[in-house]
Amino acid sequence: MPHIHKDIDFTVGAAIVHQGKILLVDHPRYGMRLMPGGHVELTEDIDQALLREIREETGLGPDDTEVVAERIDPDDAGDAKPLWVPRWMNIHPANLPHRHMALMYLVRAKTDRVKLDGDEHQEIRWFAPRDLGDSSLAIPPDVRWYAREAIRILS
């Protein structure tokens, strides 16, 4: 999808773990393996974007996953909708000077049956912790760290 804003776009990422393995997609545009995720559209909140990106990129629906995140719900929130609190956040370059502000979430998968979105990715695969150290896999250092942490926390 094209960038929505000139300088910074908000994105969501899902660290999806099932039985001690993490799901990564091969992103051909960037030439690396990343967590499933993408841009927050102008008409959606971050919770909606997270669930949409998970469904689009993995085929996993809300019944197949559990977002492991706190929702802070004040007693008197009025019209405010509580949203999941991200586990991690960062800002990183994406076709400079453009940047992505990434909100990343822990997600527990109830199944390992996923579906490749051939329009966006060349491969979707579950990785065990030992696989993450393979330097031939083009996994960026930050993604390796997030992946190991997600497996540690959710296993």
C-alpha positions as a LaTeX table, in Angstrom:
\begin{tabular}{lrrr}
\hline
Residue & $x$ (\AA) & $y$ (\AA) & $z$ (\AA) \\
\hline
Met1 & 0.00 & 0.00 & 0.00 \\
Pro2 & 1.26 & 3.52 & $-0.67$ \\
His3 & 2.21 & 5.74 & 2.23 \\
Ile4 & $-0.70$ & 7.66 & 3.73 \\
His5 & 1.28 & 10.55 & 5.18 \\
Lys6 & 4.28 & 12.48 & 3.92 \\
Asp7 & 6.62 & 12.05 & 6.90 \\
Ile8 & 5.40 & 9.35 & 9.31 \\
Asp9 & 2.88 & 6.52 & 8.97 \\
Phe10 & 1.60 & 4.42 & 11.86 \\
Thr11 & 2.04 & 0.67 & 11.38 \\
Val12 & 1.13 & $-2.41$ & 13.41 \\
Gly13 & 3.10 & $-5.63$ & 13.73 \\
Ala14 & 2.07 & $-9.00$ & 15.15 \\
Ala15 & 4.57 & $-11.23$ & 16.96 \\
Ile16 & 2.48 & $-14.39$ & 16.45 \\
Val17 & 3.63 & $-17.40$ & 18.49 \\
His18 & 2.37 & $-20.99$ & 18.41 \\
Gln19 & 3.93 & $-23.80$ & 20.45 \\
Gly20 & 7.32 & $-22.11$ & 20.82 \\
Lys21 & 7.63 & $-20.89$ & 17.23 \\
Ile22 & 7.12 & $-17.45$ & 15.70 \\
Leu23 & 5.49 & $-16.65$ & 12.37 \\
Leu24 & 7.49 & $-14.50$ & 9.94 \\
Val25 & 6.73 & $-13.48$ & 6.36 \\
Asp26 & 9.19 & $-12.92$ & 3.54 \\
His27 & 8.69 & $-9.32$ & 2.43 \\
Pro28 & 9.91 & $-9.07$ & $-1.19$ \\
Arg29 & 9.87 & $-5.27$ & $-1.33$ \\
Tyr30 & 12.30 & $-5.01$ & 1.56 \\
Gly31 & 14.13 & $-8.30$ & 0.91 \\
Met32 & 13.80 & $-9.51$ & 4.50 \\
Arg33 & 11.66 & $-11.54$ & 6.86 \\
Leu34 & 9.35 & $-9.55$ & 9.08 \\
Met35 & 6.45 & $-10.01$ & 11.45 \\
Pro36 & 3.04 & $-9.84$ & 9.77 \\
Gly37 & 1.73 & $-6.28$ & 9.81 \\
Gly38 & 1.24 & $-3.09$ & 7.88 \\
His39 & $-0.18$ & 0.41 & 7.74 \\
Val40 & $-3.02$ & 1.69 & 9.89 \\
Glu41 & $-5.63$ & 2.93 & 7.42 \\
Leu42 & $-7.20$ & 6.36 & 7.88 \\
Thr43 & $-10.62$ & 4.83 & 8.66 \\
Glu44 & $-9.53$ & 2.36 & 11.36 \\
Asp45 & $-8.11$ & 2.32 & 14.86 \\
Ile46 & $-4.99$ & 0.34 & 15.73 \\
Asp47 & $-6.93$ & $-2.66$ & 17.08 \\
Gln48 & $-8.85$ & $-2.92$ & 13.81 \\
Ala49 & $-5.63$ & $-2.53$ & 11.80 \\
Leu50 & $-3.89$ & $-5.27$ & 13.78 \\
Leu51 & $-6.72$ & $-7.78$ & 13.29 \\
Arg52 & $-7.05$ & $-6.87$ & 9.59 \\
Glu53 & $-3.32$ & $-7.24$ & 8.91 \\
Ile54 & $-3.20$ & $-10.60$ & 10.73 \\
Arg55 & $-6.15$ & $-11.86$ & 8.68 \\
Glu56 & $-4.84$ & $-10.52$ & 5.36 \\
Glu57 & $-1.27$ & $-11.75$ & 5.75 \\
Thr58 & $-1.79$ & $-15.06$ & 7.57 \\
Gly59 & $-5.41$ & $-16.11$ & 7.12 \\
Leu60 & $-5.77$ & $-16.24$ & 10.93 \\
Gly61 & $-9.01$ & $-14.72$ & 12.19 \\
Pro62 & $-10.00$ & $-13.48$ & 15.65 \\
Asp63 & $-11.14$ & $-17.00$ & 16.64 \\
Asp64 & $-7.67$ & $-18.35$ & 15.76 \\
Thr65 & $-5.70$ & $-15.83$ & 17.81 \\
Glu66 & $-5.46$ & $-14.12$ & 21.17 \\
Val67 & $-3.90$ & $-10.67$ & 21.40 \\
Val68 & $-1.89$ & $-10.70$ & 24.63 \\
Ala69 & $-2.11$ & $-7.06$ & 25.61 \\
Glu70 & $-3.58$ & $-4.90$ & 28.32 \\
Arg71 & $-6.57$ & $-2.68$ & 27.65 \\
Ile72 & $-6.72$ & 0.14 & 30.13 \\
Asp73 & $-10.41$ & 0.80 & 30.66 \\
Pro74 & $-11.11$ & 3.67 & 33.05 \\
Asp75 & $-14.32$ & 3.47 & 35.07 \\
Asp76 & $-15.72$ & 6.60 & 33.45 \\
Ala77 & $-14.28$ & 6.64 & 29.92 \\
Gly78 & $-17.31$ & 8.27 & 28.34 \\
Asp79 & $-17.11$ & 7.82 & 24.58 \\
Ala80 & $-13.43$ & 6.79 & 24.68 \\
Lys81 & $-12.74$ & 3.30 & 23.30 \\
Pro82 & $-9.93$ & 1.51 & 25.16 \\
Leu83 & $-7.30$ & 0.05 & 22.81 \\
Trp84 & $-4.69$ & $-2.67$ & 23.28 \\
Val85 & $-1.42$ & $-1.35$ & 24.69 \\
Pro86 & 1.48 & $-2.34$ & 22.40 \\
Arg87 & 4.24 & $-4.52$ & 23.85 \\
Trp88 & 6.91 & $-2.65$ & 21.86 \\
Met89 & 7.11 & 0.54 & 19.81 \\
Asn90 & 9.75 & 1.99 & 17.54 \\
Ile91 & 10.24 & 4.42 & 14.70 \\
His92 & 12.34 & 3.36 & 11.74 \\
Pro93 & 13.21 & 4.53 & 8.22 \\
Ala94 & 11.02 & 3.43 & 5.31 \\
Asn95 & 12.18 & 4.95 & 2.03 \\
Leu96 & 13.80 & 8.00 & 3.64 \\
Pro97 & 12.88 & 10.62 & 4.54 \\
His98 & 9.65 & 8.69 & 5.20 \\
Arg99 & 9.42 & 6.77 & 8.49 \\
His100 & 7.16 & 4.20 & 10.11 \\
Met101 & 6.06 & 4.44 & 13.73 \\
Ala102 & 5.55 & 0.77 & 14.58 \\
Leu103 & 3.24 & $-0.52$ & 17.30 \\
Met104 & 3.98 & $-4.21$ & 17.93 \\
Tyr105 & 1.80 & $-6.71$ & 19.73 \\
Leu106 & 2.16 & $-10.18$ & 21.19 \\
Val107 & $-0.32$ & $-12.62$ & 19.65 \\
Arg108 & $-0.89$ & $-16.26$ & 20.61 \\
Ala109 & $-2.06$ & $-18.46$ & 17.73 \\
Lys110 & $-4.43$ & $-21.32$ & 18.50 \\
Thr111 & $-3.41$ & $-23.14$ & 15.29 \\
Asp112 & $-0.37$ & $-23.39$ & 13.06 \\
Arg113 & $-2.48$ & $-23.50$ & 9.87 \\
Val114 & $-1.76$ & $-20.27$ & 8.01 \\
Lys115 & $-2.36$ & $-19.09$ & 4.46 \\
Leu116 & 0.18 & $-17.28$ & 2.29 \\
Asp117 & $-0.97$ & $-13.97$ & 0.84 \\
Gly118 & 0.79 & $-14.36$ & $-2.51$ \\
Asp119 & 0.11 & $-10.75$ & $-3.47$ \\
Glu120 & 2.29 & $-9.41$ & $-0.66$ \\
His121 & 4.70 & $-12.17$ & 0.37 \\
Gln122 & 6.74 & $-14.99$ & $-1.13$ \\
Glu123 & 6.76 & $-17.19$ & 1.96 \\
Ile124 & 5.16 & $-17.52$ & 5.38 \\
Arg125 & 6.84 & $-19.81$ & 7.89 \\
Trp126 & 7.07 & $-20.74$ & 11.56 \\
Phe127 & 10.55 & $-20.32$ & 13.07 \\
Ala128 & 11.92 & $-22.04$ & 16.17 \\
Pro129 & 14.35 & $-20.06$ & 18.36 \\
Arg130 & 17.34 & $-21.98$ & 16.94 \\
Asp131 & 16.32 & $-20.93$ & 13.37 \\
Leu132 & 16.48 & $-17.24$ & 14.26 \\
Gly133 & 20.28 & $-17.34$ & 14.49 \\
Asp134 & 20.70 & $-18.39$ & 10.85 \\
Ser135 & 22.31 & $-15.36$ & 9.18 \\
Ser136 & 21.28 & $-16.56$ & 5.70 \\
Leu137 & 17.60 & $-15.91$ & 6.51 \\
Ala138 & 17.68 & $-12.09$ & 6.15 \\
Ile139 & 16.00 & $-11.44$ & 9.49 \\
Pro140 & 16.87 & $-7.92$ & 10.71 \\
Pro141 & 18.51 & $-7.74$ & 14.18 \\
Asp142 & 15.51 & $-5.98$ & 15.76 \\
Val143 & 13.09 & $-8.58$ & 14.37 \\
Arg144 & 15.32 & $-11.38$ & 15.72 \\
Trp145 & 15.21 & $-9.74$ & 19.15 \\
Tyr146 & 11.43 & $-9.20$ & 19.10 \\
Ala147 & 10.93 & $-12.78$ & 17.87 \\
Arg148 & 13.06 & $-14.31$ & 20.63 \\
Glu149 & 11.36 & $-12.17$ & 23.27 \\
Ala150 & 7.88 & $-13.07$ & 21.99 \\
Ile151 & 8.71 & $-16.79$ & 22.09 \\
Arg152 & 10.18 & $-16.43$ & 25.59 \\
Ile153 & 7.15 & $-14.54$ & 26.90 \\
Leu154 & 4.45 & $-16.69$ & 25.28 \\
Ser155 & 6.02 & $-20.14$ & 25.76 \\
\hline
\end{tabular}
